[in-house]
Amino acid sequence: MGLYFRIKLAATQIIVMMGVCVIILLPTVSHGERIKDLASIQGVRGNQLLGYGLIVGLDGTGDKISQTRFTEQSFRSMLNKFGIRVPDGQSIKSSNIAAVMISAELPAFAKPGQTIDITASSIGNAKSLRGGTLLMSPVTGADGQTYAIAQGNLIVSGLGAEGSDGSRITVNIPSVGRIPNGAYVERPAPTVFALNDTVIYNLHRADFTTAVHLSEAINRRFGHSVAVPMDATSIKVRLPNNQHEQLMALSDIETLDISPGEAEAKIVVNSRTGTVVIGNHVRVKPAAISHGTLVVTISESPYASQPEPFSAGTTAVIPDSQIQVQEEDNRAFVFNPGPSLQDIVQAVNSVGASPSDLVAILESLKSAGALRGKLVVI
């Protein structure tokens, strides 16, 4: 029988099985989520920054300047700024320099004097940036304006070693490093946000139910018609006239708890790793599946339940589901009643079936129209 582990989390229950890595999301107690975790104000966003710079001080692991002319050109240009001119016919022989691209994100409302983290990535043939220092480099936005100046010592988590016989080993990525608080903001972050009489909240995931719940929560707190859903993503919120009251209202809104709408029934299959994630509302209709020598049969036999004589009860239809599995080569399957996808997964996994078997069964169920859920293969 397949071995499986049960891990209980706060909002979901996850079952991980050996043989086929499967994650099944089961319903548990629903908790509210803060509006600030579900939506953002339109116009409040970060901005990507990009720059070019030189790393110096490397222990012989920098660019081979004879092969990376742009590194030599940048180094010559830097020396010229300090009044040092290298003759044009003389090449620079140094392996302690590396050219890098600098990337960073400028947060919304960032002000001059604040610091942001940066990442430096080698663009030459440097073996490692460990121990290097980034020289002062401007970091610009998409509009070409300089928004930050970066400089500092790199933190590199990767390392590499090479033997004289050509053997080498690399741990993580030594050609990329980070500098926490490595750039000073020089220009305010551009933003189209302005405190007017209204703001628009945009959900991170479009959902009509969540949009309605968000507007209802705001209206319960501030009054009728303060928030109006515009579509599945946007909710327009009317603010007070006073700027201080506007900021207080926005602070109050982002801490409100709401119950977001449940996601659509979905099965996500990772074809490279064999991982299958099954959503809560996925259902299987009666079907018979034959995969190689494996035969799975799902049937339903509902029956009527009659109330006791002279009682106030009503006749109810009770579902009765049976699942049968046949397998040659003396393989045994045991299914619990109930045509759920979890039962199929457990049975297929119990005999050590490969991930491709489970994926093939899911695809067959979907093609036959017996799988009530969206099948996504990544």
C-alpha angles and dihedrals in degrees: 000000000000117000116229136178126216118215117184117209131182098259106015141027117230126201116195117190132193119241094030117034102228130172116194118190110214127189118260135161109321118230128193122253128215118255090232088063094050104039144021133209114260110255095023104109143124125256128225117235130196134189146162126233150152128254115208135180097054119155097242093298098106132106121307096241093202088064100035107053093174089064091053091046091051092048092050090049091051093050091050089058088061093047095258114129122191113206112255094236094050118087123215112241108198134128096186096083130080132181114225141180114231121214129183142153121237107213122225114273092015110163132206112277096033120114132231134191120255137197123214118202124187116241096181131057098282112148096209140359093203112136094012130135123218112226120223108292132172118237115207138193131230089275092060094248120133110243102168143015116223129204138140149089118311126236108213119186095188129075138185137199131192131193129216090250091061097259115135142175129204127195116198115325114314093180094071127064140171134219113203109219085000099149134051117220110240101176131037115260113262113243137165091208116118130167104246130148091285139032130191123227116207118202117230088225119032111239129150093210093052091047091054093046091050094051091046092052092051092047092051089053101042107018142273120321094007090121124037124182111231098187139324091302111029132062120185115216124194114220134200120265097243114084094219091051089048092056091046091050093050090049091051093047096053092056095053115114121227136171107243120216116267117256122252120271105275141165116201117199122191103206092194100053101024092237116152122193115193121197126225100254099046111128135183123217124209109293143144118229128193116188111171104304092343116102120184119185123190120188137167127211108180118193134194120251113210121208123237117274115277091007126130092238127116133221112271131192111231118200116230113190129187129189122195127186127192123191131172125220089059095286113158126212128190121194128187115224115270128078096242126141089237091065092053092048093050093049095047091045094048092070094046096254116179122253090250090061092056093044091050091052092050092049091049092050090050093048091050091051092242096114113083101203143064114275113212121185116195 
